Amino acid sequence: MAPVQTRVRIDKWLWAARFFKTRSLAGKACDLGRIAANGQTVKAAREVKVGDLLLVKTEAGDFQIEVLGLTEMRGPAAVAQQLYAETEAGREARLRAAAERKAMNQFKGGREGRPSKRDRRRIIQFRTRE
């Protein structure tokens, strides 16, 4: 019977919980200050315990989570989601930020650069209407 784990390195846990594709990316995020545990930025070697509150900043958004389980082994996504619970405030903030990003893309200007052949024909047609 395997011993019950009480502490795991945070980079291993973030990788096992599927926040990052590789453990080295998880370690790099720690080095860049994108991971905070209980309000303090952490290094990759810091140990995470059940009940810790983590702030994880990824490309998908900022996750505020509570650690529910520990493992060093990466498993299926369904198992990984049981390792943590996202706080309600964190979920709302992340969804609001995603909606803002989506809205900003709608107001982004048209294509940049040179006009295509079709665009040039339309420009010429517009100018010759006078």
Secondary structure, DSSP 8 states (H G I E B T S, - for coil): -----S-EEHHHHHHHTTSSSSHHHHHHHHHTT-EEETTEE--TT-EE-TT-EEEEEETTEEEEEEE----SS---HHHHGGGEEE-HHHHHHHHHHHHHHHHHHHHS-S--SS--HHHHHHHHHHHTT-
